[in-house]
Amino acid sequence: MISEGGYEREVTILDSINEIVFTVDLDWKITAFNRAAECITGIPRERAIGRPCCEVFRASICEKDCALRRTLSSGKPVLDATTYIINQDGERIPVRIATALLKDRDGNVVGGVETFRDLTQVEQLQKELQTRYSFEDIVGRSPVMMRLFKILPQIAAGSSTVLIEGPSGTGKELFARAIHNLSPRKSNPFVAVNCAALPDTLLESELFGYRAGAFTDARHDKPGRFALANGGTIFLDEVEDISPAMQVRLLRVLQERLIEPLGSVKPVHVDVRVVASTNKNLLELVDSGMFRNDLYYRIRVVHLVLPSLAQRREDIPLLVNHLIAKFNRLQDKNITGVSNQVMVRLMDYGYPGNVRELENIIEQAFVLCGSGMIELSHLPPEFRPTAGHGIRYDQPMSLKEIEKLIISETLENRGGNRKLAAEDLGINVSTLYRKIRTLGIEVPDRDGRGRRG
């Protein structure tokens, strides 16, 4: 039994801790409740002590996956679990949890102790970063993405035809939509057409429409996609797959802004901005005679090249947070993030399917993870420690190694210029110099300004 002086000393110690600390007995009733717990929950100590902890904190894992219950059952502490609690005003407070057994002097378990660290500021900083490093629905902080973000408004302001090249899954349609949404045409339609999805005869009527009587089943006029996009933007995805005959027709539209619906004898003028995309190297197709030279230069007035995800690994943590927020909204869940082990695996993977593949990985994890944090067991089999497909499990990367990799790649991209690299990374130059020293990073021979580093 604790003396009165001992109890007061214990309360003073607990109140000096900035984190929430509370203890429960074996009936789950609160026996100690520090000042930080009072401040964050809005519940006075006198009202909290003696009540079941689930009534006081109303945490998201209380009913399904109580960390303290796991500790009392297994005897093992829980470290760094994340969840949220609801305060007296009904506000959601994100927290990180640690638990341990509470024993008396004889070593008998008499309850448990749990600490909560308030992650509100961390969450706010993450949101600020998300806002800072996102553009429309596109997320990235790598130098190549920041340069694309910088020129997109300038491209959108004009009316020139745009060609977007990049591997499948890199978000070419997102960039096309961003160009439209930032342009003076944003209040008019954005119409997307997958040129590879339709045979030539159907693609022609889909793009240009037809008049009643043009063929047997044509009972009514049907406007084509160009007509539907009038005043707005048409996005021609996988433009490399259109036939030579269709290339001629498309060339006329780009040159004269005239379309000729099937069965019509009179061309129709359209005011449409064209954005085309390809996952091939169109210039190589021109050289091989598979794509018209004159059409190539008509659609390549403005040229954007999107990087693969493997070329911008520093964007993976931002993308993961963005996708988790997206699927939380869509599926009405509260997944709080991914574990360090999961982030290491995600950073170390090659992503042949690029951002689309990462999105599929996170979506699958949401199916298996009900709440809390995504763990390795929630990832597809090839990402788990027992598998070995596509990931270097013999040399897994630590978080420190990931940080070293990101800084090294940014310095390389900036030719060793520390100031520009620090801007890309969102840190002070002095912080970058310190990290270079502590992580043992080899910098390029030149500092990016024509001088030796």
C-alpha positions as CSV (number, residue, x, y, z in Angstrom):
1,M,0.0,0.0,0.0
2,I,1.3,3.4,-0.9
3,S,1.6,6.0,1.9
4,E,-0.1,9.4,1.5
5,G,3.3,11.0,1.0
6,G,4.3,8.4,-1.6
7,Y,1.0,8.8,-3.4
8,E,1.5,12.6,-3.6
9,R,5.0,12.1,-4.9
10,E,3.7,9.6,-7.5
11,V,1.1,12.2,-8.7
12,T,3.7,14.9,-8.9
13,I,6.0,12.7,-11.0
14,L,3.1,11.8,-13.4
15,D,1.9,15.4,-13.7
16,S,5.4,16.5,-14.8
17,I,5.2,14.3,-17.9
18,N,3.9,15.9,-21.0
19,E,2.4,12.7,-22.4
20,I,-0.9,11.2,-21.2
21,V,-0.2,8.6,-18.5
22,F,-2.9,6.5,-16.8
23,T,-3.2,3.2,-15.0
24,V,-6.0,0.7,-14.7
25,D,-6.7,-2.1,-12.3
26,L,-7.7,-5.6,-13.4
27,D,-11.3,-4.5,-13.8
28,W,-10.2,-1.9,-16.4
29,K,-11.0,1.0,-14.0
30,I,-8.7,4.0,-14.0
31,T,-6.6,4.3,-10.9
32,A,-4.2,7.1,-11.9
33,F,-4.7,10.0,-14.4
34,N,-2.1,12.7,-14.9
35,R,-2.5,16.4,-15.8
36,A,-1.7,15.9,-19.5
37,A,-4.6,13.4,-19.7
38,E,-6.9,16.0,-18.1
39,C,-5.8,18.7,-20.6
40,I,-6.1,16.6,-23.7
41,T,-9.3,14.8,-22.9
42,G,-11.0,17.7,-21.1
43,I,-12.0,15.4,-18.2
44,P,-11.0,16.2,-14.7
45,R,-9.0,13.6,-12.7
46,E,-11.7,13.2,-10.1
47,R,-14.3,12.3,-12.8
48,A,-11.9,9.9,-14.6
49,I,-10.6,7.8,-11.7
50,G,-12.9,4.8,-11.0
51,R,-14.4,4.8,-14.5
52,P,-13.7,2.2,-17.2
53,C,-10.9,3.6,-19.4
54,C,-12.9,3.0,-22.6
55,E,-15.6,5.4,-21.4
56,V,-13.0,8.1,-20.7
57,F,-10.9,7.9,-23.9
58,R,-13.3,6.4,-26.4
59,A,-10.3,5.3,-28.5
60,S,-10.7,3.7,-32.0
61,I,-9.1,0.5,-30.8
62,C,-10.8,0.1,-27.5
63,E,-13.4,-2.4,-28.6
64,K,-11.6,-4.3,-31.4
65,D,-7.9,-4.2,-30.6
66,C,-7.2,-2.8,-27.1
67,A,-3.4,-2.5,-26.7
68,L,-3.6,-2.7,-22.9
69,R,-5.7,-5.9,-23.1
70,R,-3.1,-7.4,-25.3
71,T,-0.4,-6.5,-22.8
72,L,-2.3,-8.0,-19.9
73,S,-3.0,-11.2,-21.8
74,S,0.5,-11.7,-23.2
75,G,2.6,-10.0,-20.6
76,K,4.4,-8.2,-23.4
77,P,4.5,-4.4,-23.8
78,V,3.0,-2.7,-26.9
79,L,5.2,0.1,-28.4
80,D,4.3,2.7,-31.0
81,A,0.7,1.6,-31.8
82,T,-1.3,4.5,-33.3
83,T,-5.0,5.3,-32.9
84,Y,-7.1,8.3,-31.9
85,I,-9.1,9.3,-28.9
86,I,-12.2,11.5,-28.6
87,N,-12.0,14.4,-26.2
88,Q,-14.8,16.0,-24.2
89,D,-15.7,18.2,-27.1
90,G,-16.0,15.3,-29.5
91,E,-12.8,16.2,-31.3
92,R,-10.6,13.4,-32.7
93,I,-7.1,13.4,-31.3
94,P,-4.4,11.2,-33.0
95,V,-2.1,9.5,-30.5
96,R,0.7,7.0,-30.3
97,I,0.4,4.3,-27.6
98,A,2.8,2.4,-25.4
99,T,1.6,-0.1,-22.7
100,A,3.2,-2.1,-19.9
101,L,2.2,-4.3,-16.9
102,L,1.7,-2.8,-13.5
103,K,3.0,-4.9,-10.6
104,D,3.1,-4.7,-6.9
105,R,6.1,-5.1,-4.7
106,D,5.7,-8.9,-4.7
107,G,5.7,-9.0,-8.5
108,N,2.0,-9.7,-8.9
109,V,0.2,-8.1,-11.8
110,V,-2.3,-5.6,-10.4
111,G,-3.2,-3.7,-13.6
112,G,-1.6,-1.9,-16.5
113,V,-0.1,1.4,-17.5
114,E,-0.6,3.2,-20.8
115,T,0.9,6.3,-22.2
116,F,-0.5,8.4,-25.1
117,R,1.6,10.8,-27.1
118,D,-0.5,13.5,-28.8
119,L,0.3,13.5,-32.6
120,T,-1.9,16.5,-33.5
121,Q,1.0,18.6,-34.4
122,V,2.6,15.8,-36.4
123,E,-0.6,15.3,-38.3
124,Q,-0.9,19.0,-39.0
125,L,2.7,19.1,-40.3
126,Q,1.9,16.1,-42.5
127,K,-1.1,18.0,-43.9
128,E,1.0,21.1,-44.5
129,L,3.6,19.0,-46.4
130,Q,0.8,17.3,-48.4
131,T,-0.5,20.7,-49.4
132,R,3.0,22.1,-50.2
133,Y,3.9,19.1,-52.3
134,S,0.7,18.4,-54.2
135,F,-0.7,19.9,-57.3
136,E,-4.3,19.2,-58.2
137,D,-4.4,15.5,-57.5
138,I,-0.7,14.9,-58.2
139,V,1.7,14.4,-55.3
140,G,5.4,14.7,-55.3
141,R,8.4,16.5,-53.7
142,S,11.2,15.2,-55.9
143,P,13.1,17.7,-58.0
144,V,11.6,16.4,-61.3
145,M,8.0,16.7,-60.0
146,M,8.6,20.2,-58.5
147,R,9.9,21.3,-61.9
148,L,6.7,19.9,-63.6
149,F,4.5,21.6,-61.0
150,K,6.3,24.9,-61.7
151,I,5.6,24.9,-65.5
152,L,2.1,23.4,-65.5
153,P,0.3,26.7,-64.9
154,Q,2.3,28.3,-67.8
155,I,1.3,25.4,-70.1
156,A,-2.3,25.5,-69.0
157,A,-2.6,29.2,-69.7
158,G,-2.0,28.7,-73.4
159,S,-3.9,26.6,-76.0
160,S,-1.1,24.7,-77.7
161,T,-1.4,20.9,-78.2
162,V,0.4,18.9,-75.5
163,L,2.1,15.5,-75.7
164,I,2.6,13.7,-72.4
165,E,5.1,10.8,-72.5
166,G,5.6,8.4,-69.6
167,P,5.4,4.7,-68.6
168,S,2.0,3.2,-67.8
169,G,0.8,4.1,-64.3
170,T,2.6,7.4,-64.0
171,G,-0.5,9.5,-64.0
172,K,-0.7,11.0,-67.5
173,E,-4.4,11.6,-67.3
174,L,-4.0,13.4,-64.0
175,F,-1.6,15.8,-65.7
176,A,-4.0,16.2,-68.6
177,R,-6.8,17.0,-66.1
178,A,-4.6,19.4,-64.2
179,I,-3.7,21.3,-67.5
180,H,-7.5,21.5,-68.2
181,N,-8.5,22.6,-64.6
182,L,-5.8,25.3,-64.6
183,S,-6.8,26.7,-68.0
184,P,-9.3,29.2,-69.1
185,R,-11.3,26.2,-70.5
186,K,-11.9,24.7,-67.0
187,S,-15.6,25.5,-67.0
188,N,-16.1,23.5,-70.3
189,P,-15.9,19.8,-70.8
190,F,-12.8,17.5,-70.3
191,V,-13.3,14.5,-72.5
192,A,-11.0,11.5,-72.3
193,V,-10.6,8.8,-75.1
194,N,-8.5,5.7,-74.9
195,C,-7.4,5.3,-78.5
196,A,-6.2,1.7,-77.9
197,A,-9.5,0.4,-76.6
198,L,-11.4,0.7,-79.9
199,P,-10.9,-0.7,-83.4
200,D,-10.4,1.9,-86.2
201,T,-14.0,2.0,-87.5
202,L,-15.5,2.5,-84.0
203,L,-12.8,5.0,-83.1
204,E,-13.6,7.2,-86.1
205,S,-17.3,7.4,-85.2
206,E,-16.4,7.8,-81.5
207,L,-14.1,10.8,-82.2
208,F,-16.1,12.5,-85.0
209,G,-19.6,11.2,-84.6
210,Y,-22.1,10.4,-87.4
211,R,-25.3,11.5,-89.0
212,A,-28.6,9.6,-89.1
213,G,-28.5,7.2,-92.1
214,A,-24.7,7.0,-92.3
215,F,-25.0,3.2,-91.8
216,T,-27.7,0.7,-91.2
217,D,-28.2,1.3,-87.4
218,A,-27.6,5.0,-87.5
219,R,-31.1,6.2,-86.7
220,H,-30.1,9.4,-85.0
221,D,-27.3,11.9,-85.2
222,K,-24.6,11.2,-82.7
223,P,-22.0,13.8,-81.7
224,G,-18.4,12.6,-81.5
225,R,-16.0,13.3,-78.6
226,F,-14.5,16.3,-80.4
227,A,-17.9,17.9,-80.6
228,L,-18.7,17.0,-76.9
229,A,-15.4,18.6,-75.9
230,N,-16.1,21.8,-77.8
231,G,-14.8,24.8,-75.8
232,G,-12.9,22.4,-73.6
233,T,-10.1,19.8,-73.7
234,I,-9.9,16.4,-75.4
235,F,-7.4,13.9,-74.0
236,L,-6.3,11.2,-76.5
237,D,-4.7,8.5,-74.4
238,E,-2.4,5.9,-76.0
239,V,-2.3,8.0,-79.2
240,E,0.5,5.8,-80.6
241,D,-2.1,3.0,-81.3
242,I,-4.2,4.8,-83.9
243,S,-3.9,3.5,-87.5
244,P,-2.2,5.4,-90.4
245,A,-5.7,6.2,-91.8
246,M,-6.8,7.7,-88.5
247,Q,-3.6,9.6,-88.2
248,V,-4.4,11.4,-91.4
249,R,-7.9,12.4,-90.2
250,L,-6.5,13.5,-86.8
251,L,-3.8,15.6,-88.6
252,R,-6.5,17.6,-90.4
253,V,-8.4,18.2,-87.2
254,L,-5.2,19.6,-85.6
255,Q,-4.4,21.7,-88.6
256,E,-7.8,23.1,-89.4
257,R,-9.9,22.4,-86.3
258,L,-12.5,20.9,-88.6
259,I,-14.2,17.5,-88.0
260,E,-16.3,15.6,-90.5
261,P,-18.9,13.3,-88.9
262,L,-19.6,10.0,-90.8
263,G,-22.4,10.6,-93.4
264,S,-21.9,14.4,-93.4
265,V,-21.0,16.4,-96.4
266,K,-20.2,19.5,-94.4
267,P,-17.2,19.9,-92.0
268,V,-17.9,21.2,-88.6
269,H,-15.6,23.7,-86.8
270,V,-14.6,22.8,-83.2
271,D,-12.8,24.8,-80.6
272,V,-10.9,22.1,-78.7
273,R,-7.5,21.9,-77.0
274,V,-5.8,18.5,-77.6
275,V,-3.7,16.8,-75.0
276,A,-2.3,13.4,-76.2
277,S,-0.4,10.8,-74.2
278,T,1.8,7.8,-75.0
279,N,3.7,5.2,-73.0
280,K,6.1,4.7,-76.0
281,N,8.8,6.8,-77.5
282,L,6.9,8.4,-80.3
283,L,10.1,9.7,-82.0
284,E,11.3,6.1,-82.3
285,L,7.9,5.2,-83.9
286,V,8.3,8.0,-86.4
287,D,11.8,6.8,-87.3
288,S,10.4,3.3,-87.8
289,G,7.6,4.6,-90.1
290,M,4.8,3.6,-87.7
291,F,3.8,7.1,-86.8
292,R,3.5,10.1,-89.2
293,N,6.2,12.6,-88.9
294,D,3.9,15.6,-89.6
295,L,1.4,14.4,-87.0
296,Y,4.1,13.9,-84.4
297,Y,5.2,17.5,-84.7
298,R,1.6,18.7,-84.6
299,I,0.9,17.0,-81.3
300,R,4.4,17.7,-79.8
301,V,4.1,21.4,-79.5
302,V,4.5,21.2,-75.8
303,H,6.3,18.1,-74.5
304,L,6.1,16.7,-71.0
305,V,8.0,13.6,-69.9
306,L,6.8,11.9,-66.7
307,P,9.3,9.9,-64.6
308,S,8.7,6.4,-63.4
309,L,8.2,5.9,-59.6
310,A,11.6,4.3,-59.4
311,Q,13.1,7.6,-60.6
312,R,11.4,9.5,-57.8
313,R,11.6,7.3,-54.7
314,E,11.6,10.3,-52.4
315,D,7.9,10.8,-53.3
316,I,6.9,7.3,-52.0
317,P,6.2,8.4,-48.4
318,L,4.1,11.3,-49.6
319,L,2.2,9.1,-52.0
320,V,1.6,6.5,-49.3
321,N,0.1,9.2,-46.9
322,H,-2.0,10.6,-49.8
323,L,-3.3,7.2,-50.7
324,I,-4.1,6.3,-47.1
325,A,-6.1,9.5,-46.7
326,K,-7.9,8.8,-50.0
327,F,-8.9,5.2,-49.0
328,N,-9.9,6.3,-45.5
329,R,-12.4,8.7,-47.1
330,L,-13.6,6.1,-49.6
331,Q,-13.9,3.2,-47.2
332,D,-14.8,5.1,-44.0
333,K,-11.8,3.7,-42.1
334,N,-9.2,5.1,-39.9
335,I,-5.9,3.6,-41.0
336,T,-3.2,5.8,-39.3
337,G,-0.2,5.0,-41.5
338,V,2.3,2.3,-42.2
339,S,4.9,0.7,-39.9
340,N,8.6,1.4,-40.4
341,Q,9.1,-2.1,-41.7
342,V,6.4,-1.6,-44.3
343,M,7.9,1.8,-45.4
344,V,11.3,0.1,-45.8
345,R,9.7,-2.6,-48.1
346,L,7.8,0.0,-50.1
347,M,10.9,2.2,-50.6
348,D,12.9,-0.8,-51.7
349,Y,10.5,-2.1,-54.4
350,G,11.0,-1.5,-58.1
351,Y,7.3,-0.7,-59.1
352,P,7.1,-1.9,-62.7
353,G,3.5,-0.6,-62.6
354,N,4.5,2.7,-61.1
355,V,2.1,4.8,-59.0
356,R,-0.9,2.7,-60.1
357,E,0.8,-0.4,-58.6
358,L,1.5,1.4,-55.4
359,E,-2.1,2.4,-55.2
360,N,-3.2,-1.2,-55.7
361,I,-0.8,-2.3,-52.9
362,I,-2.3,0.2,-50.4
363,E,-5.8,-0.7,-51.5
364,Q,-5.2,-4.4,-50.8
365,A,-3.6,-3.5,-47.5
366,F,-6.9,-1.7,-46.6
367,V,-8.8,-4.9,-47.2
368,L,-6.8,-6.8,-44.7
369,C,-6.2,-4.0,-42.2
370,G,-9.3,-3.0,-40.2
371,S,-7.8,-0.1,-38.2
372,G,-4.5,1.2,-36.7
373,M,-1.3,0.8,-38.7
374,I,-0.6,-1.2,-41.9
375,E,1.9,-4.0,-41.1
376,L,3.8,-6.4,-43.3
377,S,1.1,-9.0,-42.9
378,H,-1.3,-6.7,-44.7
379,L,0.9,-6.4,-47.8
380,P,0.7,-8.7,-50.8
381,P,2.7,-12.0,-50.3
382,E,5.7,-10.8,-52.4
383,F,6.4,-8.0,-49.8
384,R,6.4,-10.2,-46.8
385,P,9.7,-11.5,-45.2
386,T,9.0,-15.1,-46.3
387,A,8.9,-14.1,-50.0
388,G,11.7,-12.9,-52.2
389,H,10.1,-11.7,-55.4
390,G,11.4,-8.3,-56.6
391,I,12.8,-7.1,-53.2
392,R,16.3,-7.4,-51.9
393,Y,15.5,-9.3,-48.6
394,D,19.2,-10.2,-48.2
395,Q,19.9,-6.5,-47.9
396,P,16.8,-4.7,-46.5
397,M,17.1,-0.9,-46.1
398,S,16.8,0.8,-42.8
399,L,15.0,4.2,-42.5
400,K,18.5,5.8,-42.1
401,E,19.6,4.2,-45.3
402,I,16.4,5.4,-47.0
403,E,17.1,9.0,-45.9
404,K,20.7,8.6,-47.1
405,L,19.5,7.4,-50.5
406,I,17.0,10.3,-50.9
407,I,19.6,12.9,-50.0
408,S,22.2,11.3,-52.2
409,E,19.8,11.2,-55.2
410,T,18.7,14.8,-54.7
411,L,22.4,16.0,-54.5
412,E,23.1,14.0,-57.7
413,N,20.1,15.5,-59.5
414,R,21.2,19.0,-58.5
415,G,24.8,18.4,-59.5
416,G,26.0,18.7,-56.0
417,N,24.5,22.1,-55.3
418,R,23.7,22.0,-51.6
419,K,21.4,25.0,-51.6
420,L,19.2,23.7,-54.4
421,A,19.2,20.2,-52.9
422,A,18.2,21.6,-49.5
423,E,15.3,23.5,-51.2
424,D,14.1,20.3,-52.9
425,L,14.3,18.4,-49.7
426,G,12.5,21.1,-47.7
427,I,15.3,21.5,-45.1
428,N,17.8,24.2,-44.2
429,V,21.3,24.1,-45.8
430,S,22.9,23.7,-42.4
431,T,20.6,20.7,-41.7
432,L,21.7,19.2,-45.0
433,Y,25.4,19.7,-44.2
434,R,24.9,18.0,-40.9
435,K,23.1,15.0,-42.4
436,I,25.8,14.7,-45.1
437,R,28.3,14.4,-42.2
438,T,26.3,12.1,-39.9
439,L,25.1,9.8,-42.7
440,G,28.5,9.6,-44.4
441,I,27.1,10.8,-47.8
442,E,29.5,11.1,-50.7
443,V,28.8,14.3,-52.6
444,P,29.5,14.9,-56.2
445,D,33.0,16.3,-57.1
446,R,31.4,19.6,-58.2
447,D,29.0,21.7,-56.1
448,G,26.6,22.5,-59.0
449,R,28.0,26.0,-59.5
450,G,31.1,25.1,-61.5
451,R,33.4,24.8,-58.5
452,R,34.9,21.9,-56.7
453,G,32.7,20.8,-53.7
